[in-house]
């Protein structure tokens, strides 16, 4: 695996692609994606309450600078030329860790896309020399989000009370999953 200082801006995933945001030229498709996903996201995403055309423009306006600084690597998930979701990784509490998040348009759920997109991000993030572990956090009540880290080999490391409970459907308990950087094989032989 090649070591890089920034992830690729486009990650091919077979029938869909992860790509960095294209500034304001992505406004119309991003706004439509969010608008069509509001009811699906509202139970789990606190930012939905602040969603507006202005907040979408602000998100797109800062995406490039956050990418350049390494603070947030935010990807659009596109299939057949249409946006179907978003995924991101951002700096964690410790400098060697990053947190990950993902969501899909309701019509794109149940197809393994979120799991495959997250797996692609995991592989990409471990090409960065300063990333030693990745974390996924979700509300305890969000079974769909819990399935992804479980499928990808993350280990549950913590349950903590959110302050305040972030979403109306949430339990107020955040579950934190962690995946450590794989140990490289010795002399080209995979570890058992």
Backbone torsions as a table, in degrees:
resi	resn	phi	psi	omega
1	UNK	NA	125.5	179.3
2	UNK	-72.0	143.7	178.3
3	UNK	-96.8	130.6	-178.7
4	UNK	-127.4	166.1	176.2
5	UNK	-99.5	-12.0	174.8
6	UNK	-140.7	148.8	176.9
7	UNK	-72.6	164.2	175.3
8	UNK	-65.3	149.0	179.3
9	UNK	-82.1	-18.6	177.1
10	UNK	-132.4	126.9	178.4
11	UNK	-123.9	114.4	179.0
12	UNK	-76.9	133.6	-178.8
13	UNK	-128.9	39.2	-179.7
14	UNK	80.2	-103.9	-176.0
15	UNK	-87.5	2.2	173.7
16	UNK	-145.9	171.2	-177.0
17	UNK	-136.3	146.5	168.0
18	UNK	-100.3	131.6	179.3
19	UNK	-142.5	147.5	177.6
20	UNK	-67.7	158.7	-178.3
21	UNK	-70.9	147.9	-175.9
22	UNK	-106.4	41.2	176.4
23	UNK	62.4	-149.1	-174.5
24	UNK	-67.1	-17.5	176.9
25	UNK	-66.8	-17.3	176.1
26	UNK	-91.0	1.3	-174.3
27	UNK	-56.8	-54.8	-175.0
28	UNK	-59.4	-49.5	179.4
29	UNK	-68.1	-34.2	179.0
30	UNK	-68.0	-44.8	179.7
31	UNK	-61.9	-43.0	178.6
32	UNK	-62.6	-44.9	178.7
33	UNK	-56.9	-47.8	-179.4
34	UNK	-66.2	-46.7	-179.7
35	UNK	-55.8	-44.6	-178.0
36	UNK	-74.0	-12.9	-176.8
37	UNK	-107.5	-1.6	-173.4
38	UNK	-54.1	-50.5	-177.8
39	UNK	-63.4	-35.8	178.9
40	UNK	-68.1	-37.1	-176.3
41	UNK	-87.9	-29.1	-172.8
42	UNK	-49.2	-41.7	-179.5
43	UNK	-65.3	-20.0	-170.6
44	UNK	-121.6	-19.8	-173.6
45	UNK	-116.6	112.7	-177.0
46	UNK	-66.6	-27.4	-178.1
47	UNK	-66.8	-18.4	-178.9
48	UNK	-58.9	-34.1	-179.7
49	UNK	-63.5	-23.8	-179.4
50	UNK	-102.2	5.5	-177.4
51	UNK	-62.6	135.7	176.8
52	UNK	-163.8	171.8	174.4
53	UNK	-60.2	-40.2	179.8
54	UNK	-62.7	-44.5	-178.6
55	UNK	-66.7	-34.4	177.1
56	UNK	-66.9	-43.3	177.2
57	UNK	-62.1	-41.1	179.0
58	UNK	-64.9	-42.0	177.0
59	UNK	-57.4	-49.4	-179.0
60	UNK	-66.4	-34.5	-179.2
61	UNK	-67.5	-29.8	-178.0
62	UNK	-97.9	-11.6	-175.7
63	UNK	-57.0	-44.2	-177.2
64	UNK	-66.0	-44.7	-179.2
65	UNK	-68.4	-35.8	177.3
66	UNK	-67.2	-35.5	176.4
67	UNK	-64.6	-48.3	-177.2
68	UNK	-60.5	-36.6	-179.9
69	UNK	-79.8	-15.1	-176.8
70	UNK	83.8	4.8	-179.6
71	UNK	-69.0	-45.3	-177.8
72	UNK	-141.1	128.0	170.7
73	UNK	-107.0	102.9	-173.4
74	UNK	-110.4	126.1	-177.6
75	UNK	-115.7	141.2	164.3
76	UNK	-83.9	143.8	173.0
77	UNK	-103.7	120.1	-176.3
78	UNK	-123.3	140.5	177.8
79	UNK	-136.9	129.0	-179.6
80	UNK	52.1	37.3	176.8
81	UNK	81.8	-2.1	179.8
82	UNK	-112.1	145.5	176.4
83	UNK	-75.9	133.6	-179.8
84	UNK	-125.5	-1.3	178.4
85	UNK	172.2	-174.2	179.5
86	UNK	-140.4	150.5	170.9
87	UNK	-146.7	154.9	-176.2
88	UNK	-154.6	163.2	169.3
89	UNK	-135.9	139.5	-177.1
90	UNK	-140.1	160.6	-177.4
91	UNK	-56.4	136.6	176.7
92	UNK	-89.4	-168.9	180.0
93	UNK	-65.3	-41.7	179.2
94	UNK	-98.3	147.9	-175.8
95	UNK	-62.7	-23.9	-178.2
96	UNK	-90.4	0.8	-179.6
97	UNK	-117.1	153.6	176.2
98	UNK	-133.9	147.6	175.1
99	UNK	-101.5	152.6	-177.9
100	UNK	-126.4	150.1	175.8
101	UNK	-145.9	161.8	-176.3
102	UNK	-162.2	152.0	169.1
103	UNK	-160.3	155.7	-177.7
104	UNK	-128.6	155.3	168.2
105	UNK	-58.6	142.8	-177.5
106	UNK	-57.0	-30.0	179.7
107	UNK	-72.2	-15.0	-178.1
108	UNK	-99.3	-2.2	-178.6
109	UNK	-76.9	162.5	175.9
110	UNK	75.3	13.2	-178.2
111	UNK	-116.1	4.6	-178.6
112	UNK	81.3	5.5	-176.2
113	UNK	-66.8	-44.8	-179.1
114	UNK	-62.6	-40.5	178.7
115	UNK	-65.1	-46.0	-179.1
116	UNK	-67.6	-37.5	177.7
117	UNK	-65.2	-42.7	179.1
118	UNK	-66.0	-41.1	177.1
119	UNK	-60.2	-41.3	178.4
120	UNK	-64.2	-40.0	177.3
121	UNK	-66.4	-39.4	177.7
122	UNK	-57.7	-50.6	179.6
123	UNK	-58.3	-44.9	-178.7
124	UNK	-65.0	-43.1	-177.2
125	UNK	-66.4	-32.7	179.0
126	UNK	-77.6	-0.6	168.7
127	UNK	-82.0	-13.8	-179.7
128	UNK	-84.6	130.0	-172.9
129	UNK	-64.9	-25.6	-175.3
130	UNK	-92.9	3.0	-178.5
131	UNK	-99.1	113.0	179.1
132	UNK	-101.3	-25.8	177.7
133	UNK	-152.8	158.1	177.5
134	UNK	-123.2	147.2	178.2
135	UNK	-130.4	147.8	172.2
136	UNK	-124.2	131.8	178.8
137	UNK	-123.1	138.5	177.3
138	UNK	-151.7	163.6	175.8
139	UNK	-70.5	142.6	-179.5
140	UNK	-53.9	-32.6	-178.2
141	UNK	-76.9	-12.0	-175.3
142	UNK	-89.8	84.3	-176.9
143	UNK	-63.4	-35.6	-179.8
144	UNK	-63.3	-43.1	178.4
145	UNK	-68.6	-31.9	-180.0
146	UNK	-67.6	-30.2	-176.3
147	UNK	-65.0	-32.4	-174.7
148	UNK	-67.4	-53.9	178.9
149	UNK	-62.5	-33.7	178.3
150	UNK	-62.0	-46.2	-179.9
151	UNK	-63.6	-32.1	-173.5
152	UNK	-93.1	7.2	175.2
153	UNK	86.0	12.4	174.1
154	UNK	-69.9	157.1	177.2
155	UNK	-115.4	133.6	175.7
156	UNK	-68.3	126.1	-176.4
157	UNK	-117.2	-15.5	-173.7
158	UNK	-164.4	145.1	166.2
159	UNK	-126.3	128.6	-178.0
160	UNK	-139.5	152.9	178.7
161	UNK	-73.9	129.6	174.6
162	UNK	-78.1	150.1	-180.0
163	UNK	-129.3	114.6	-20.0
164	UNK	-75.9	175.0	174.4
165	UNK	-52.8	126.1	-169.1
166	UNK	-74.7	-29.1	-172.1
167	UNK	-136.8	154.4	-176.1
168	UNK	-63.2	-34.3	-178.5
169	UNK	-86.8	-7.3	-173.7
170	UNK	-76.3	159.2	177.6
171	UNK	-84.0	-17.9	-173.6
172	UNK	85.8	2.3	177.9
173	UNK	-109.0	121.3	177.0
174	UNK	-91.6	131.4	176.5
175	UNK	-103.1	128.4	-179.0
176	UNK	-112.6	126.1	177.7
177	UNK	-112.5	147.3	-178.9
178	UNK	-134.2	143.7	172.2
179	UNK	-129.9	121.3	178.9
180	UNK	-85.1	153.9	176.3
181	UNK	-54.9	133.2	178.3
182	UNK	-62.6	143.9	176.4
183	UNK	-76.4	129.3	179.8
184	UNK	-66.8	148.1	178.5
185	UNK	-67.4	149.9	177.3
186	UNK	-89.5	129.5	179.0
187	UNK	53.2	34.8	176.8
188	UNK	75.5	2.7	179.5
189	UNK	-97.0	125.4	179.0
190	UNK	-59.9	145.3	176.0
191	UNK	-71.7	147.0	179.9
192	UNK	-67.7	NA	NA
